[in-house]
Amino acid sequence: MRVLITGALGFTARHLIELIASESECELYLTDCISGGSGNILNCDLTQRGPVEDLICKIRPERIYHLAGSFTNNYDIDYLVNVLSTKNILDALLKYGVSNRTLLIGSSAEYGFINAGDNPVSESHPLQPSKIHGLTKVYQTYLMNFYCRAYSMDIVMARTFNLSGDDKRISKLLFVGKVCEQIEKIKKGELSKIVVGNLEAKRDYIDVREAVKYYQKIMERGRSGEVYNVGSGSCVKMRDLLTLLLKEAGLDMKVVEEEVPLVPDKTDIPEIYADLRKIKTL
């Protein structure tokens, strides 16, 4: 079994690679667009059709975990990484007639504007993204739907909520990564305060090690063309999460400075957590 993992230098990929390597015998191929990685990681800009075609033609992967993604909320960047890279991979698989199953990684940001009464949110809930990142992930979802129906391709999707973990590779664009970065700077004497935004919002967090187990389960048992929520099925207030992170670092809320906007951000959803009944059936 030839398995390709994109975004191999990322936070999530490290844990997925360890899981797959420990539980299955396969030819594991890793790719990332970042130069200077370890020697076993193939450098490939997935936003460029030519390099992607070369990669797929060379490896002919029977399974692809497409973990490469972007959540900058800059449309030009997120569209290229989340949408165009996915299209390039699927087009290359079609071009070379590769028999393959591909797992795409969606986002709870696709649900966007929801009311408290909509929780827990199921996969059938309307997609109403409130941010650019979520919008591009919706485009990715529609790509899956189109390629499954038009070309009978075997594609499944994990619609992931928020990830946590103690890995230093977690993105600094995410709440946990940003806070951990500031905590380290406080310990080094480089900062005196941790600056955060709204701490009243409630989010669904799942440990990355549990998330990748779900990814593997969806890959192995998921129904083609289907989306599966990946989360904890419960929510935590951001203030409580921050308190926990500070406690683990030997700090308290005295080092925190909240920057609450005078005008509430309508795109900041108060509460969202996953309905996991669908994935529990796998």
C-alpha positions in Angstrom: 0.0 0.0 0.0 1.5 3.3 -1.1 0.4 6.1 1.2 1.0 9.8 0.5 0.7 12.5 3.3 0.8 16.1 2.3 1.7 18.9 4.7 4.1 16.4 6.2 6.0 19.0 8.3 2.8 20.3 10.0 1.5 19.8 13.5 -1.1 17.2 12.6 1.1 15.2 10.2 3.7 14.3 12.7 1.1 12.4 14.8 -0.6 10.8 11.8 2.8 9.6 10.5 3.6 8.0 13.9 0.2 6.3 14.0 0.4 4.9 10.5 4.0 3.8 10.9 3.2 2.0 14.1 0.1 0.2 13.0 0.4 -0.7 9.3 3.0 -1.9 6.8 3.0 0.5 3.9 5.2 2.5 1.6 4.9 5.9 3.2 5.6 9.0 1.1 5.7 12.5 2.6 5.6 15.9 0.9 5.6 19.5 2.0 6.1 22.8 0.2 8.6 24.0 2.9 12.3 23.7 1.8 15.0 22.4 4.1 13.0 19.6 5.6 14.4 16.2 6.4 15.7 14.1 3.5 12.7 11.7 3.3 10.3 14.6 2.7 9.6 15.4 -1.0 9.4 19.1 -1.7 6.3 19.9 -3.8 4.3 23.1 -4.3 0.8 21.7 -4.5 -0.5 24.9 -5.9 1.4 24.2 -9.1 -0.1 21.7 -11.5 3.1 20.4 -13.1 4.9 19.4 -9.8 1.7 17.7 -8.5 1.4 15.7 -11.7 5.0 14.6 -11.5 4.5 13.6 -7.8 1.4 11.6 -8.5 2.8 10.0 -11.6 6.0 8.9 -9.7 4.3 7.6 -6.6 0.9 6.5 -7.9 -0.4 6.5 -4.3 -3.2 4.2 -3.3 -4.1 6.5 -0.4 -3.6 10.2 0.1 -4.1 12.0 3.4 -4.3 15.6 2.2 -3.3 17.5 5.3 -1.8 20.5 3.6 -3.9 23.5 4.4 -4.0 27.2 5.2 -6.1 29.3 7.6 -4.7 32.8 7.2 -8.1 34.3 6.3 -6.3 35.9 3.4 -8.4 34.8 0.4 -5.5 34.7 -2.1 -3.4 32.4 0.1 -6.2 30.2 1.5 -7.8 29.7 -1.9 -4.5 28.5 -3.4 -3.6 26.1 -0.6 -7.1 24.8 0.3 -8.8 24.7 -3.1 -6.3 24.8 -6.0 -4.0 22.3 -4.3 -6.9 19.9 -3.9 -8.0 20.3 -7.5 -4.5 19.7 -8.7 -4.2 16.4 -6.8 -7.6 15.2 -8.0 -6.9 16.2 -11.6 -3.5 14.4 -11.5 -5.1 11.2 -10.1 -7.6 11.4 -13.0 -5.0 12.1 -15.6 -2.9 9.0 -14.7 -5.8 6.7 -13.9 -4.5 6.1 -10.4 -6.8 3.8 -8.3 -6.9 5.8 -5.1 -8.8 6.9 -2.0 -8.2 10.5 -0.8 -9.0 11.9 2.6 -9.6 15.7 2.6 -9.5 17.8 5.8 -12.4 20.2 6.1 -13.1 22.6 9.0 -15.9 23.4 11.4 -15.4 27.0 10.1 -17.6 25.8 7.2 -20.6 25.9 9.4 -19.9 29.5 10.3 -23.0 31.4 11.4 -24.9 29.1 13.8 -27.3 29.7 16.7 -26.7 28.1 20.1 -29.8 25.9 19.5 -28.1 24.4 16.5 -25.6 22.6 18.7 -24.3 19.9 18.5 -23.8 20.6 14.8 -24.3 17.7 12.4 -22.8 17.2 9.0 -26.1 18.1 7.3 -26.2 21.6 8.8 -26.1 24.3 6.2 -22.7 25.7 5.4 -22.6 29.4 6.2 -19.0 30.4 6.6 -18.2 33.6 8.6 -14.6 33.8 7.7 -12.4 33.4 4.5 -10.8 30.2 5.8 -14.2 28.6 6.2 -15.3 29.9 2.7 -12.3 28.2 1.0 -13.0 25.0 2.9 -16.6 25.0 1.6 -15.1 25.3 -1.9 -13.0 22.2 -1.1 -16.1 20.4 0.0 -17.9 21.2 -3.2 -14.8 20.0 -5.1 -15.2 16.6 -3.4 -18.9 16.4 -4.2 -18.2 17.3 -7.9 -15.4 14.8 -8.4 -17.2 12.0 -6.7 -20.3 12.5 -8.8 -18.8 13.5 -12.1 -15.8 11.1 -12.1 -16.8 8.4 -9.5 -13.7 9.2 -7.5 -13.2 7.8 -4.0 -12.9 10.8 -1.7 -13.9 11.2 2.0 -13.7 14.2 4.3 -12.9 14.8 7.9 -14.6 18.1 9.0 -12.3 18.9 11.9 -13.1 21.2 14.8 -10.3 22.7 17.0 -7.1 20.8 17.7 -5.0 20.8 20.8 -1.8 19.2 21.9 1.6 19.9 23.4 3.5 19.8 20.1 5.5 23.0 19.5 4.6 22.8 15.9 1.0 23.9 16.4 0.4 27.0 14.3 0.8 30.3 16.0 -2.3 31.4 14.1 -4.4 29.2 16.3 -5.4 30.2 19.8 -3.5 27.5 21.6 -0.3 28.0 19.5 -0.5 31.8 20.0 -0.9 31.5 23.7 1.8 28.9 24.1 4.2 31.2 22.1 3.5 34.1 24.4 3.9 31.9 27.5 7.3 30.9 26.4 8.3 34.6 25.8 7.0 35.5 29.3 9.2 32.8 30.8 12.2 34.2 28.9 11.4 37.7 30.0 10.6 38.9 26.5 7.0 39.7 27.3 5.2 41.0 30.4 1.6 40.3 29.2 -0.3 37.7 27.2 -2.7 39.5 24.9 -5.9 37.7 23.9 -9.3 38.5 22.4 -12.7 37.3 23.3 -12.5 34.6 26.1 -16.3 34.0 26.4 -16.6 32.0 23.2 -17.1 28.3 23.5 -15.3 25.9 21.2 -14.9 22.1 20.6 -11.3 20.9 21.2 -10.0 17.5 20.4 -6.4 16.3 21.1 -4.5 15.9 17.8 -3.6 12.3 18.7 -7.3 11.4 18.9 -8.1 13.4 15.7 -5.6 11.4 13.6 -7.2 8.1 14.8 -10.5 9.4 13.4 -8.7 10.3 10.2 -7.4 6.8 9.9 -10.9 5.4 10.6 -12.5 7.6 8.0 -9.9 6.6 5.5 -10.5 2.9 6.2 -14.3 2.8 6.7 -15.8 6.1 5.5 -18.3 6.1 2.7 -17.1 7.7 -0.5 -18.4 11.3 -0.9 -19.3 11.6 2.8 -18.2 14.2 5.4 -17.5 13.2 9.0 -17.2 15.6 11.9 -14.0 15.2 14.0 -14.2 16.7 17.4 -14.8 16.0 21.1 -18.6 16.4 21.0 -18.5 19.0 23.8 -17.3 22.6 24.2 -15.0 24.6 26.5 -15.0 28.3 27.2 -11.9 29.9 25.9 -11.3 31.5 29.3 -11.2 28.1 31.0 -8.9 26.7 28.3 -6.5 29.7 28.8 -6.6 29.2 32.6 -5.6 25.5 32.1 -2.7 26.5 29.7 -1.4 29.1 32.2 -1.7 26.6 35.1 0.4 24.1 33.3 3.0 26.8 32.8 2.9 27.9 36.4 1.2 31.2 35.6 -2.2 32.7 36.3 -4.6 35.2 34.8 -2.7 38.1 36.2 -0.5 38.1 33.1 -3.4 38.2 30.7 -4.6 41.3 29.0 -8.0 41.1 27.2 -8.5 43.2 24.1 -12.3 43.3 23.7 -13.4 45.3 20.6 -15.9 48.2 21.3 -18.0 46.8 18.4 -18.7 43.1 18.7 -17.3 41.0 15.9 -20.3 39.4 14.2 -18.1 36.7 12.7 -17.0 35.5 16.1 -19.5 32.6 16.7 -20.4 32.4 20.5 -20.6 28.6 20.7 -20.1 25.6 18.5 -19.5 21.9 19.0 -19.7 18.7 17.0 -22.4 16.1 16.6 -20.4 12.9 16.5 -23.1 10.4 15.9 -22.2 9.8 12.2 -18.5 9.0 12.8 -19.4 6.8 15.8 -21.1 4.5 13.4 -17.9 3.7 11.5 
